[in-house]
């Protein structure tokens, strides 16, 4: 039974560990998503009758505050995010130099094993938009809200 040498084991582990996928790289560079405004958050937490302070505590400060024809406030949240991920894998086996040996009166020379290397990569870009419109009544309570989300 043949047992792999420590050098051989190192080469196998090193070549396999160089192959990380795109999801691994995306997770490594992703920002904190807990503070991101989402459609689910709007659906779960915004209700007719809420005060402006309650809306602000859930969604944060609006991008635009305006008034309608009846001088009632409208808050607009307009969020755009672009996520760009690039993943590249390079791997291979380096050239191994085998040393020579003395066998009696003659020597056996060393040799070279050729190297192999390869690489691949991929880029992905996703853009998401979310627009939330919150309309308030004369008593500064939410009278209506709407949202639109897209991803491309």
N, C-alpha and C positions, 0 to 999 in steps of 0.2 A: 504494500500500500504506500502510495507516495503522499507525502505531506508537503503543503505549499510553504515556501520559505517566507520569512518575515518581509523580505524585499518584495516578493510576489504579492503578498497580502496587501502591502502598502500601495502598490501600483493599482490593484483592483479597487481598493477603497477610494483612492484619490481620483481615479477615473470616473467612478460612479457618483461621488459626491459633487463633482463639477456640473452635474446635470440637474439644475433646479428649474422648475417650470415657471410659466408666466404668472400663474396665480401666486406663487411664493413671492416673486418680485413685486407684484401689485400690492400684496398685503404688507410688504416691507416698507413701501413708500406712501401708503394711504394715510391721510390725515385723520383726525379725530372726528368721527361721524356722529357722535352723540349730540353735538350742538347744531347739526344740519337741520334745516327746515324741511319737513317731508309732508306729503299729502296725507299720510296716516295720522300725523300729529294734528293737522288741521281738522280732519274728520273726527278724531277722538275728542279733541279738547275745546274747539271753538263752538259756542252755542249762542243762539239768539238770546238777548237779555244780559249778556256779559258786559261789564264795564270796560272802558278803554284800558284801565290799569291791569285788569285780568288778562285782556288780550295781549298787552305788552309783556306781561310776565311769561306767557306761553310762547309767543312768536318773536319777541324782541321788538326793537324799534323798527317802524316801517320805513321803506325807502322813500315813499311819497305820501304826503298828507295834503289833501285837497278838500274842497267843498263842492257840493252839487248845486243844482238850481234853487234848492230850498235852503241853502246855507247850512246843510248838514254835512258833518265830516265824513270823508272816505279815506281809509288807509289802504295803501297799496304796498304789498311785499312782492318784489320782483327779484328772484334769485336765479343765477346762472352759474353752473359749475362745469368745468371741463376736466376730465380725467384722462390723462395720457400715461400709458404704461409701455415700457419697452423691456423686453426680456431677451437676453443673449446667453447662449451656452457655448462655451469653448471647452474642448476636452481632447484628450489624446494620451498617447503613451510616448514617453520620451525615449530617446535612444539609450540603449543599455550597452555598456562596454564590458565585455567579458575578459577577464585577465587570463594570461597564459599560464601554463604549468610545465614544470620540468618532469620529463618521463625518462629516467635513465640517462643515456647519453644524448638524447635529442629533446627538443622542446616543442611544445604545442603552442602555437601562437594564439593570441586573443582574437576576438571577433567583435563585430558590431551587429546589433539588431536594428533594423530600420525603425524610424519613428512614424507614428501615425497621429495626425491631429485633424480635428474637424470642428465646425462651428455652425450654429444656426441662430436665427433671431427673428423676433416678431414685434410689431408695434401696433398698439390699439388705442384709438381715441374715441371717447364718448362724451357727448355734451348733453346736459340736462337743464331744463328750465322749469321753474315753478313760479306762477303768478297767483297771488292771493289778494282778493279785494274784499275789504271789510267795510260795510256801510253802517253808520251810526244814526240813531234817531235824535230828536230834539233834546232828550234827556241823557244823551251821551251813552246810550246802551246799544249793543249790536242789534240792528234790525234785519240785516241780511249779510250773507257772505258767499263768495264764490271762489273757485280755484280752477286753474288749468295747468296741467303738467305735460311735458313732452320730453322725449329722449331720442337722440339721433347720433 
